Amino acid sequence: MRRLKVLLIKPYSQADELIPPVGLGYLATALRANHEVKIIDGLKDRLTTEDLTALLKTEQPDCCCFQVFTFQIPIVKEYLNIARHLLPQATLILGGPHPSANADNIFNLFPTADFAFKGEAEIGLARLLDLLAEAQTADQTLAGVPGLIWRSGGQTAVNEQNFVMNLDDLGLPAWDLIRPDTYPLAPHGGFFKNYPIAPIIITRGCPYNCTYCAGYLIGGHRLRFRSADNVMSEIKLLYNNYGIREIHIEDDNFTFNKNFVKEFCQKLKDSRLGITWTCPNGVRLDSLDEEILLTMKDAGLYSISVGVESGSDKILRDMKKSLTVQTIKDKIALIKRCGLEVVGFFIIGYPTDTRQTIKETIRLACSLPLKRAGFSLFKPFPGTAIANELILKGDIQPMSEEAWAKFILADAVYAPPGFTLPDMKRWRQRAIISFYLRPKIIWQFLSEIKNFNHLKLVLKRIYSWLLRAK
C-alpha cells in the first residue's frame, strides 16, 4: 500500500488560549503506522493564507485534513480554496465540531472539500486513507467508513459513527508531533502554578442533555473512560520527555466515576512526580462531594472550574442543567471548605433570559466565593437542542457564514426577545465589570502574576473580554 503524505491542520483564529491540539495528536497516532503525518498548529504558528501557500508548495501533501470549529468557517474556506488551486489532485478532508453538528449541509458550505467526518475519526480517517492509498473509492467501500460524510449520487451521505469503547486502544497522542514544551505561556484558564503545562483528555461522550451543548454529536451519549494506568503512562511520558510539571484535565465528565477518580489520584500520588493539576474546562457540580474533592486535592489538584450557567432556577430548568441555585451555592461552598480554588462559568442571554434573570446571574456570580468567573454570551450552536427549537419555532433563521464567524467568546449573534445584540454585549460587559472590579478579585489577579509575559497575557485577555466585540 502506498504511504500517503498527510497534513493535519488546526486553523488560525483569534483565540487567546493556546494549547497543543490533543485531538489531532490522537488522529496522528491512528494514521502514522501506514502514512507520513505532520501536525500544523495554525494558531501557534499564526498560519496566514500566505503561510499556508508556502507550506503546501514545500510539503506537497497527498491529503490535507482541516479541523473546523464554527467560528473558523471563513478561514477554512480560504484554506480549502488555496489547497485546491495548488494541489488539484490532493484529497481535502474536514473534521471537528462544525462538520459533526452540520453534516448534511457541509458540502454546501465547503464545496471544495472532498470528504468530512462526523464525530470521532480515528477509525474512520485511518480507513479512508488506506482506501485512498489503494485507489478503492467505490461507493460500496466508502459506505463502510465510520462517520464519513461523502457525496453519493449527487447527495450527501452520512455514515453511522463507530465509537471506540476501550479508549486505551487509541494509544497516546503523538506528543512528538505537538511538543507541549514548545508552547508559549497561554494555557487554558490563564493562571497556573507550574510550567510547562500539558492538556490531557481522559473521557469521551456525555450522558447529559444540556440544551445549549452539542458535544454528544462528537462523542455520543455513552461516557467512556481511559484506564488509570493508561493515563499515568501519558503523564509520565510528558514529565520525563517534555519536562511537563502541570496537567490540565480538559474533560467535562472526569469526576463522573468516583471509583476511577480515586484510583487515578492514588496512582498519581504514588508516582511522587509532584505534578500539580487543574480541571479548567468545567466539571459538573452535582458530581462533587467532600470525599472526592479531598482525594483530588491530596493528589495535587489546586483549582477546579465548574459550570454554573445561570443564577435563575427557571433558566437552569430550561437549560436541562439538573441543578438548582441552592445546590450551586452548597457545592461551591463545599469546594472552598476543602481548600480548593473555584472558577465558575456563566451564560448570558439564554433564549428565555429576562433582565431579571440576567441580574440574578450576575448577583449569584458576585456572591459566590469564586476566584474567577467566565461570562459567555449564549450562542445557538448548530445541532444543539435549543438551536433546533429556535429554528423550528421560526425565532431564528439558519445561520449565515457571516454569523458563524461571530461565534467567538465576546461577540453577540443572538438576543432573547426584548433585547438587541448591542444590549447583550453591554450585559456581558456589566457582568464582567461587576465581578472583577472588586478589590478582592483585583488583588487575587495581581498576586498570581508570574512574570511580565504572564501580565501581557492577562491584559490581552481582559482586552478580549471587554473591548474586542464592542
C-alpha positions in Angstrom: 0.0 0.0 0.0 1.3 3.5 -0.9 2.2 5.7 2.1 0.3 9.0 1.8 1.7 12.3 3.0 -0.9 13.8 5.3 -1.1 17.2 7.0 -3.4 17.6 10.0 -4.1 21.3 10.2 -5.6 23.4 13.1 -6.6 26.7 11.5 -5.6 30.1 12.8 -8.1 32.0 14.9 -8.2 34.9 17.4 -8.4 32.6 20.4 -6.4 33.7 23.4 -5.8 30.2 24.8 -3.0 28.3 23.1 -2.8 24.7 24.0 -1.5 21.7 22.0 -4.2 20.2 19.7 -4.5 16.9 21.5 -7.3 15.7 19.2 -5.0 15.9 16.2 -2.4 14.1 18.2 -4.8 11.1 18.6 -5.5 11.2 14.8 -1.8 11.2 14.1 -1.3 8.1 16.2 -4.1 6.4 14.3 -2.6 7.2 10.9 1.2 7.1 11.3 1.5 3.3 11.1 0.6 3.4 7.4 1.1 7.1 6.4 3.5 10.0 6.9 1.8 12.6 9.1 2.6 16.1 10.2 0.5 18.3 12.5 0.3 22.1 11.8 -1.0 24.2 14.7 -2.2 27.3 12.8 -2.9 29.1 16.0 0.5 28.7 17.4 2.2 29.3 14.0 -0.3 32.2 13.1 -0.9 30.4 9.8 -1.9 33.0 7.3 -3.1 32.2 3.8 0.3 33.2 2.6 1.9 30.8 5.1 -0.4 28.0 4.0 0.5 28.6 0.4 4.2 28.3 1.1 3.7 25.3 3.3 1.7 23.4 0.7 4.3 24.2 -2.0 7.0 22.8 0.2 5.2 19.8 1.6 3.2 18.7 -1.5 0.9 16.6 0.7 -1.4 13.9 -0.7 -4.1 14.8 1.8 -4.9 17.9 3.9 -7.2 17.5 6.9 -8.7 20.6 8.5 -10.2 20.9 11.9 -13.3 23.1 11.9 -14.9 25.0 14.7 -17.9 27.0 13.8 -16.2 30.4 14.0 -13.4 29.2 11.8 -15.6 28.7 8.7 -14.3 31.7 6.7 -10.6 30.9 7.1 -11.1 27.2 6.4 -12.9 28.1 3.2 -9.8 30.2 2.2 -7.5 27.4 3.2 -9.5 24.9 1.1 -9.5 27.2 -2.0 -5.8 27.6 -1.8 -5.2 23.9 -1.3 -7.5 23.0 -4.2 -5.7 25.5 -6.5 -2.2 24.4 -5.6 -2.9 20.7 -5.3 -5.7 19.8 -7.6 -5.1 16.0 -7.0 -4.9 16.2 -3.2 -7.7 15.0 -1.0 -9.2 17.6 1.2 -11.0 16.4 4.4 -12.8 18.3 7.2 -13.5 17.2 10.7 -14.2 18.7 14.1 -17.3 20.2 15.8 -18.9 22.0 12.9 -19.0 19.1 10.4 -20.2 16.9 13.3 -23.1 19.2 14.0 -23.9 20.3 10.5 -23.1 17.1 8.5 -26.0 17.3 5.9 -25.0 20.8 4.8 -21.3 20.5 4.9 -20.7 20.4 1.2 -22.9 23.3 0.5 -20.8 25.3 2.9 -17.5 23.8 1.7 -17.9 22.8 -1.9 -14.2 22.3 -2.5 -13.9 19.7 0.3 -13.8 16.0 -0.8 -14.8 14.4 2.5 -15.7 15.2 6.1 -16.2 13.3 9.3 -18.9 13.3 11.9 -17.6 12.8 15.4 -14.5 10.8 16.4 -12.5 10.0 13.4 -9.5 7.8 14.4 -11.0 4.7 13.0 -12.8 6.3 10.0 -10.0 8.5 8.8 -7.4 5.8 9.0 -9.7 3.5 7.0 -10.4 6.2 4.4 -6.7 7.0 3.8 -6.0 3.3 3.4 -8.7 3.1 0.8 -7.4 6.2 -1.0 -3.9 4.8 -1.0 -5.2 1.7 -2.6 -7.5 3.6 -5.0 -10.5 1.8 -3.6 -13.1 4.6 -3.5 -16.2 2.9 -4.9 -19.5 3.7 -3.1 -19.6 0.2 -1.6 -16.2 0.7 0.1 -16.9 4.3 1.2 -20.2 3.2 2.8 -18.2 1.1 5.3 -16.1 4.0 6.6 -17.4 5.0 10.1 -18.6 8.6 10.5 -17.7 9.5 6.9 -19.6 12.4 5.2 -19.3 11.9 1.4 -21.1 12.5 -1.9 -23.1 9.6 -3.3 -25.2 10.0 -6.4 -25.3 13.8 -6.1 -26.5 13.6 -2.4 -24.7 13.9 0.9 -24.3 10.6 2.7 -23.5 10.4 6.4 -22.3 7.1 7.6 -23.0 5.7 11.1 -20.5 6.6 13.8 -18.4 3.9 15.4 -17.4 4.8 18.9 -14.3 3.2 20.4 -15.4 1.6 23.7 -11.9 0.9 25.1 -10.2 4.3 24.8 -6.8 2.6 25.7 -7.0 1.1 22.2 -6.4 4.5 20.7 -2.9 4.7 22.2 -1.4 8.0 23.3 -1.5 11.3 21.4 1.6 11.8 19.1 3.2 14.2 21.5 6.4 14.2 19.5 4.4 16.0 16.7 2.9 18.7 19.0 5.7 19.2 21.6 3.9 20.7 24.6 7.2 22.1 25.9 7.4 24.5 22.9 4.1 26.2 23.6 4.1 29.8 24.9 2.6 30.9 28.1 -1.1 30.9 27.2 -2.7 28.0 28.9 -6.4 27.1 29.2 -7.7 29.2 32.1 -4.8 31.8 32.0 -3.5 31.1 35.6 -1.4 28.2 36.8 1.0 27.0 39.5 3.7 25.3 37.5 5.0 25.4 33.9 5.3 23.8 31.3 1.7 22.7 31.1 0.1 19.9 29.0 -3.6 19.2 28.5 -4.9 15.7 28.6 -8.3 14.0 27.8 -9.5 11.1 29.9 -13.1 10.6 28.9 -15.3 10.8 25.8 -19.0 11.1 25.5 -21.6 12.8 27.7 -24.8 11.3 29.2 -26.4 14.7 29.9 -28.8 16.7 27.8 -28.0 20.3 28.4 -29.9 22.2 25.7 -27.1 24.5 24.7 -24.4 21.8 24.1 -23.8 19.6 21.1 -20.9 17.7 22.5 -22.8 14.4 22.2 -22.7 14.8 18.4 -19.0 14.2 18.5 -18.6 11.7 21.3 -22.1 10.2 21.7 -24.1 9.9 24.9 -22.2 6.9 26.4 -19.4 8.0 28.7 -16.2 6.1 28.2 -13.0 6.3 30.3 -9.4 5.5 29.7 -7.8 3.3 32.3 -5.9 4.9 35.2 -2.7 3.1 34.1 -3.1 4.4 30.6 -3.5 8.0 31.8 -0.5 7.6 34.1 1.7 6.4 31.3 0.9 9.6 29.4 1.6 11.8 32.4 5.0 10.0 32.9 5.8 10.4 29.3 5.0 14.1 29.4 7.0 14.5 32.6 10.1 12.6 31.5 10.3 13.6 27.8 9.0 17.2 27.8 9.5 18.5 31.3 5.8 18.9 32.0 5.1 20.0 35.6 1.4 20.7 35.5 -1.5 18.8 33.9 -4.8 20.3 32.8 -7.6 17.7 32.5 -9.9 19.0 29.8 -12.8 16.7 30.5 -16.4 17.8 31.4 -17.0 14.4 32.9 -13.7 13.5 34.6 -15.4 13.4 38.0 -18.4 11.3 36.9 -17.0 8.0 38.0 -15.8 8.4 41.6 -14.0 5.0 41.7 -12.0 5.9 38.7 -11.1 9.3 40.2 -9.9 7.6 43.4 -7.8 5.1 41.5 -6.3 7.7 39.3 -5.5 10.0 42.3 -3.8 7.2 44.2 -1.6 6.3 41.3 -0.7 9.9 40.7 0.1 10.4 44.4 2.2 7.1 44.4 4.2 8.3 41.4 5.7 11.0 43.5 6.1 13.2 40.4 4.9 16.3 42.3 2.8 17.4 39.4 0.1 20.0 40.1 -3.2 19.8 38.1 -6.5 21.5 37.5 -9.7 20.9 35.7 -10.1 24.1 33.7 -12.8 23.1 31.3 -15.7 22.9 33.8 -16.9 19.8 35.6 -20.4 19.2 36.8 -21.1 20.4 40.3 -23.5 17.5 41.0 -20.6 15.1 40.6 -18.7 16.5 43.5 -18.7 15.6 47.2 -16.3 16.1 50.1 -14.6 12.7 49.7 -13.8 13.1 46.0 -12.7 16.8 46.5 -10.3 15.9 49.3 -9.0 12.9 47.4 -8.2 15.1 44.3 -6.6 17.8 46.4 -4.4 15.2 48.2 -3.1 14.2 44.7 -2.1 17.7 43.6 -5.4 19.3 42.4 -5.5 23.0 43.4 -8.2 24.5 41.3 -11.4 23.3 39.7 -13.8 25.0 37.2 -17.5 24.4 37.3 -20.4 25.0 35.0 -22.9 27.3 36.9 -24.5 28.9 33.8 -27.4 30.8 35.5 -28.5 32.3 38.8 -32.1 31.6 38.0 -33.8 28.3 38.8 -36.2 28.8 35.9 -33.3 29.2 33.4 -31.5 26.2 34.8 -34.6 24.1 34.3 -35.0 25.5 30.8 -31.3 24.5 30.1 -32.0 21.0 31.5 -29.0 21.6 33.7 -30.2 19.4 36.5 -29.1 22.0 39.1 -30.7 24.4 41.4 -29.3 27.7 42.7 -29.2 26.3 46.2 -27.2 23.3 45.0 -24.8 25.6 43.3 -24.2 27.6 46.5 -23.8 24.5 48.6 -21.4 22.7 46.3 -19.2 25.8 45.7 -19.1 26.4 49.5 -18.0 22.8 49.9 -15.2 23.2 47.3 -13.9 26.2 49.2 -14.1 24.3 52.6 -12.0 21.6 51.0 -9.3 24.2 50.3 -9.6 24.4 46.5 -9.9 27.4 44.2 -13.1 27.6 42.2 -13.8 29.2 38.8 -17.4 29.5 37.6 -18.7 29.6 34.1 -21.9 31.5 33.2 -24.1 32.0 30.2 -25.7 35.4 29.5 -28.7 35.7 27.1 -30.2 32.3 27.0 -33.5 32.4 24.9 -35.7 32.6 28.0 -33.5 35.0 29.9 -35.0 38.3 31.0 -33.4 41.4 32.5 -34.4 40.0 35.9 -32.8 36.6 35.4 -29.6 38.1 34.0 -29.4 40.3 37.1 -29.9 37.2 39.2 -27.0 35.5 37.4 -24.7 38.5 37.9 -25.7 38.7 41.6 -25.1 35.0 42.1 -21.6 35.2 40.5 -20.6 38.1 42.7 -22.0 36.4 45.9 -20.1 33.1 45.3 -16.6 32.6 46.7 -15.2 32.3 43.1 -11.6 33.1 42.2 -12.6 33.9 38.7 -15.8 33.9 36.6 -16.3 33.4 32.8 -19.3 35.0 31.2 -20.2 33.8 27.7 -22.9 35.1 25.5 -25.4 32.4 24.5 -24.9 31.2 21.0 -27.3 28.8 19.2 -24.6 26.3 18.2 -25.6 24.0 15.3 -27.0 20.7 16.4 -28.0 21.8 19.9 -31.5 21.2 21.2 -32.2 24.8 21.8 -30.9 25.9 18.3 -33.1 23.3 16.7 -36.1 24.5 18.8 -35.5 28.2 17.9 -35.3 27.3 14.2 -38.4 25.1 14.3 -40.4 28.0 16.0 -39.1 30.5 13.5 -37.4 32.5 16.2 -34.1 32.4 14.3 -33.1 31.6 10.8 -30.4 29.1 9.9 -27.1 31.0 10.4 -25.2 32.6 7.6 -21.5 32.3 7.1 -21.1 35.9 8.5 -23.0 34.9 11.6 -20.9 31.7 12.1 -17.7 33.8 12.0 -19.0 35.7 15.1 -19.3 32.5 17.2 -16.4 33.7 19.4 -16.4 34.4 23.1 -17.1 38.1 23.1 -19.3 38.6 20.1 -23.1 38.6 20.1 -25.1 36.6 17.4 -28.4 36.1 19.3 -30.6 38.3 21.5 -33.6 37.0 23.5 -37.0 38.6 23.0 -36.9 42.2 24.2 -33.1 42.6 23.7 -30.8 43.7 20.9 -27.4 42.4 20.0 -25.7 45.6 21.5 -27.8 45.0 24.6 -26.3 41.6 25.0 -22.7 42.9 24.7 -23.5 45.5 27.3 -24.9 43.0 29.7 -21.9 40.8 29.4 -19.6 43.7 30.0 -21.7 44.7 33.0 -21.3 41.1 34.4 -17.5 41.2 33.9 -17.1 44.6 35.4 -19.4 43.8 38.4 -17.4 40.7 39.2 -13.9 41.8 38.5 -13.8 45.4 39.6 -13.8 44.5 43.3 -10.7 44.9 45.5 -10.6 41.3 46.5 -10.7 40.0 42.9 -8.2 42.6 41.6 -5.8 41.6 44.4 -6.1 38.0 43.5 -5.3 38.7 39.9 -2.2 40.7 40.7 -1.0 38.2 43.3 -1.0 35.4 40.7 1.0 37.2 38.0 4.2 35.1 37.4 6.2 37.4 35.3 6.0 40.2 32.6 4.9 37.8 29.9 2.1 36.4 32.1 1.0 40.0 32.7 0.8 40.7 29.0 -1.3 37.5 28.5 -3.7 38.6 31.2 -4.0 42.1 29.8 -4.7 40.7 26.3 -7.5 38.5 27.7 -9.0 41.4 29.5 -9.0 43.3 26.2 -10.7 40.4 24.5 -13.3 40.0 27.2 -14.3 43.7 27.4 -13.3 45.5 24.2 -12.8 43.2 21.2 -16.5 42.8 20.4 -17.7 46.4 21.0 
